[in-house]
Amino acid sequence: MTEDVSSNIERAQQLVSCLSVGGLSGLNELLHDDIVMELPFASDPSVQETIGKQACLEKLAFVDEAFDLFAITPHEIYEAPARNAVILEATSFGRYKGGGAIYQNRYVMVLSFRDGKVISWREFFNPLRVG
């Protein structure tokens, strides 16, 4: 049985909105306790796979630690109702703390849902832009 796709799209948009500086606390309600986050192109193997909500929240804390400005903007959103999934194409814009260097990247995120929460988060980005 598939979940309500429009709700999944709304949840995916909420998740992306929470990835801004100061917004990470909103992720707690959106992530399933058993979430698996995969960043297959991350240069650091220790962040390529993270299992469990608390571990994911701890990994994502770097946003507030590293940036004084950061936001991800979705440009395209695709439904995959048979898989309870949403696919987003997005771009980010951020400014690092201290030196104020600018960070920009492009993403494809594949988010799968169970019980109204994100159970699988696969994020593909350009690792050459990560500094």
C-alpha atoms as a printed R data frame, in Angstrom:
    type eleno elety resid chain resno      x      y      z
1   ATOM     1    CA   MET     A     1  0.000  0.000  0.000
2   ATOM     2    CA   THR     A     2  1.403  3.386 -0.951
3   ATOM     3    CA   GLU     A     3  1.327  6.422  1.280
4   ATOM     4    CA   ASP     A     4 -0.246  9.721  0.301
5   ATOM     5    CA   VAL     A     5  2.172 11.073 -2.309
6   ATOM     6    CA   SER     A     6  1.149 14.695 -1.833
7   ATOM     7    CA   SER     A     7  2.020 14.346  1.848
8   ATOM     8    CA   ASN     A     8  5.358 12.786  0.931
9   ATOM     9    CA   ILE     A     9  6.086 15.701 -1.400
10  ATOM    10    CA   GLU     A    10  5.195 18.139  1.376
11  ATOM    11    CA   ARG     A    11  7.424 16.252  3.816
12  ATOM    12    CA   ALA     A    12 10.301 16.279  1.303
13  ATOM    13    CA   GLN     A    13  9.921 20.032  0.868
14  ATOM    14    CA   GLN     A    14  9.876 20.474  4.653
15  ATOM    15    CA   LEU     A    15 13.040 18.390  4.976
16  ATOM    16    CA   VAL     A    16 14.888 20.553  2.454
17  ATOM    17    CA   SER     A    17 13.681 23.700  4.228
18  ATOM    18    CA   CYS     A    18 15.068 22.351  7.515
19  ATOM    19    CA   LEU     A    19 18.549 22.012  6.002
20  ATOM    20    CA   SER     A    20 19.159 25.726  6.422
21  ATOM    21    CA   VAL     A    21 21.219 27.282  9.204
22  ATOM    22    CA   GLY     A    22 19.204 27.139 12.411
23  ATOM    23    CA   GLY     A    23 16.503 24.871 10.978
24  ATOM    24    CA   LEU     A    24 17.916 21.450 11.748
25  ATOM    25    CA   SER     A    25 15.741 20.932 14.824
26  ATOM    26    CA   GLY     A    26 12.753 20.515 12.503
27  ATOM    27    CA   LEU     A    27 14.300 17.365 11.046
28  ATOM    28    CA   ASN     A    28 13.592 15.403 14.221
29  ATOM    29    CA   GLU     A    29  9.891 15.100 13.346
30  ATOM    30    CA   LEU     A    30 10.556 14.176  9.702
31  ATOM    31    CA   LEU     A    31 13.093 11.360 10.101
32  ATOM    32    CA   HIS     A    32 12.169  7.754 10.883
33  ATOM    33    CA   ASP     A    33 14.047  6.229 13.826
34  ATOM    34    CA   ASP     A    34 15.508  3.604 11.452
35  ATOM    35    CA   ILE     A    35 16.555  5.999  8.684
36  ATOM    36    CA   VAL     A    36 19.526  5.181  6.477
37  ATOM    37    CA   MET     A    37 21.277  8.203  4.949
38  ATOM    38    CA   GLU     A    38 23.596  7.530  2.035
39  ATOM    39    CA   LEU     A    39 25.997 10.058  0.512
40  ATOM    40    CA   PRO     A    40 27.776  7.828 -2.019
41  ATOM    41    CA   PHE     A    41 29.909 10.617 -3.509
42  ATOM    42    CA   ALA     A    42 31.176 11.957 -0.179
43  ATOM    43    CA   SER     A    43 34.969 11.910 -0.146
44  ATOM    44    CA   ASP     A    44 35.003 10.968  3.555
45  ATOM    45    CA   PRO     A    45 33.981  7.283  3.851
46  ATOM    46    CA   SER     A    46 32.758  7.875  7.407
47  ATOM    47    CA   VAL     A    47 29.818  9.927  6.116
48  ATOM    48    CA   GLN     A    48 28.899  7.782  3.109
49  ATOM    49    CA   GLU     A    49 26.376  5.809  5.171
50  ATOM    50    CA   THR     A    50 24.720  6.804  8.421
51  ATOM    51    CA   ILE     A    51 22.134  4.648 10.172
52  ATOM    52    CA   GLY     A    52 19.573  5.835 12.703
53  ATOM    53    CA   LYS     A    53 17.886  9.157 13.354
54  ATOM    54    CA   GLN     A    54 20.192 10.325 16.134
55  ATOM    55    CA   ALA     A    55 23.329  9.532 14.120
56  ATOM    56    CA   CYS     A    56 21.933 11.404 11.099
57  ATOM    57    CA   LEU     A    57 21.058 14.447 13.194
58  ATOM    58    CA   GLU     A    58 24.575 14.450 14.641
59  ATOM    59    CA   LYS     A    59 26.123 14.281 11.142
60  ATOM    60    CA   LEU     A    60 23.906 17.098  9.892
61  ATOM    61    CA   ALA     A    61 24.914 19.355 12.792
62  ATOM    62    CA   PHE     A    62 27.887 20.399 10.626
63  ATOM    63    CA   VAL     A    63 25.532 22.761  8.747
64  ATOM    64    CA   ASP     A    64 25.153 25.016 11.790
65  ATOM    65    CA   GLU     A    65 28.809 24.518 12.758
66  ATOM    66    CA   ALA     A    66 30.322 25.322  9.346
67  ATOM    67    CA   PHE     A    67 28.009 27.942  7.834
68  ATOM    68    CA   ASP     A    68 26.560 31.270  8.853
69  ATOM    69    CA   LEU     A    69 24.262 31.087  5.809
70  ATOM    70    CA   PHE     A    70 23.077 27.912  4.067
71  ATOM    71    CA   ALA     A    71 19.958 26.943  2.137
72  ATOM    72    CA   ILE     A    72 18.958 24.298 -0.378
73  ATOM    73    CA   THR     A    73 16.372 25.200 -3.007
74  ATOM    74    CA   PRO     A    74 14.490 22.446 -4.848
75  ATOM    75    CA   HIS     A    75 13.886 23.092 -8.562
76  ATOM    76    CA   GLU     A    76 12.213 19.866 -9.644
77  ATOM    77    CA   ILE     A    77 10.238 17.347 -7.612
78  ATOM    78    CA   TYR     A    78  9.280 13.951 -9.002
79  ATOM    79    CA   GLU     A    79  6.844 11.481 -7.509
80  ATOM    80    CA   ALA     A    80  7.487  7.750 -7.300
81  ATOM    81    CA   PRO     A    81  4.282  6.618 -5.579
82  ATOM    82    CA   ALA     A    82  4.809  2.882 -6.097
83  ATOM    83    CA   ARG     A    83  7.944  3.175 -3.942
84  ATOM    84    CA   ASN     A    84  6.679  5.803 -1.488
85  ATOM    85    CA   ALA     A    85  9.505  8.004 -2.724
86  ATOM    86    CA   VAL     A    86 10.156 11.548 -3.849
87  ATOM    87    CA   ILE     A    87 13.088 12.656 -5.992
88  ATOM    88    CA   LEU     A    88 14.304 16.250 -5.760
89  ATOM    89    CA   GLU     A    89 16.712 18.214 -7.907
90  ATOM    90    CA   ALA     A    90 18.090 21.141 -5.938
91  ATOM    91    CA   THR     A    91 20.880 23.665 -5.566
92  ATOM    92    CA   SER     A    92 22.501 25.029 -2.449
93  ATOM    93    CA   PHE     A    93 23.986 28.344 -1.536
94  ATOM    94    CA   GLY     A    94 26.016 28.882  1.602
95  ATOM    95    CA   ARG     A    95 28.655 31.058  3.197
96  ATOM    96    CA   TYR     A    96 31.242 29.489  5.488
97  ATOM    97    CA   LYS     A    97 31.825 30.998  8.911
98  ATOM    98    CA   GLY     A    98 35.041 32.893  9.455
99  ATOM    99    CA   GLY     A    99 36.471 33.472  5.999
100 ATOM   100    CA   GLY     A   100 33.086 33.923  4.397
101 ATOM   101    CA   ALA     A   101 33.910 31.700  1.397
102 ATOM   102    CA   ILE     A   102 30.882 30.854 -0.730
103 ATOM   103    CA   TYR     A   103 29.655 27.269 -1.177
104 ATOM   104    CA   GLN     A   104 27.319 26.218 -3.980
105 ATOM   105    CA   ASN     A   105 26.382 22.745 -5.173
106 ATOM   106    CA   ARG     A   106 23.768 20.755 -7.063
107 ATOM   107    CA   TYR     A   107 21.936 17.764 -5.637
108 ATOM   108    CA   VAL     A   108 19.655 14.914 -6.487
109 ATOM   109    CA   MET     A   109 17.935 13.553 -3.386
110 ATOM   110    CA   VAL     A   110 15.962 10.330 -3.319
111 ATOM   111    CA   LEU     A   111 13.774 10.204 -0.224
112 ATOM   112    CA   SER     A   112 11.711  7.130  0.668
113 ATOM   113    CA   PHE     A   113  9.010  7.163  3.328
114 ATOM   114    CA   ARG     A   114  7.597  4.774  5.904
115 ATOM   115    CA   ASP     A   115  4.910  5.671  8.424
116 ATOM   116    CA   GLY     A   116  4.978  9.270  7.152
117 ATOM   117    CA   LYS     A   117  8.690  9.729  7.870
118 ATOM   118    CA   VAL     A   118 11.878  9.573  5.808
119 ATOM   119    CA   ILE     A   119 13.296  6.039  6.067
120 ATOM   120    CA   SER     A   120 15.868  6.324  3.266
121 ATOM   121    CA   TRP     A   121 17.784  9.440  2.195
122 ATOM   122    CA   ARG     A   122 20.148  9.124 -0.762
123 ATOM   123    CA   GLU     A   123 21.911 12.355 -1.685
124 ATOM   124    CA   PHE     A   124 24.027 12.774 -4.797
125 ATOM   125    CA   PHE     A   125 26.141 15.922 -5.149
126 ATOM   126    CA   ASN     A   126 29.348 17.164 -6.762
127 ATOM   127    CA   PRO     A   127 32.107 16.172 -4.299
128 ATOM   128    CA   LEU     A   128 34.621 18.479 -6.015
129 ATOM   129    CA   ARG     A   129 32.753 21.505 -4.672
130 ATOM   130    CA   VAL     A   130 32.913 20.344 -1.076
131 ATOM   131    CA   GLY     A   131 35.821 22.077  0.591
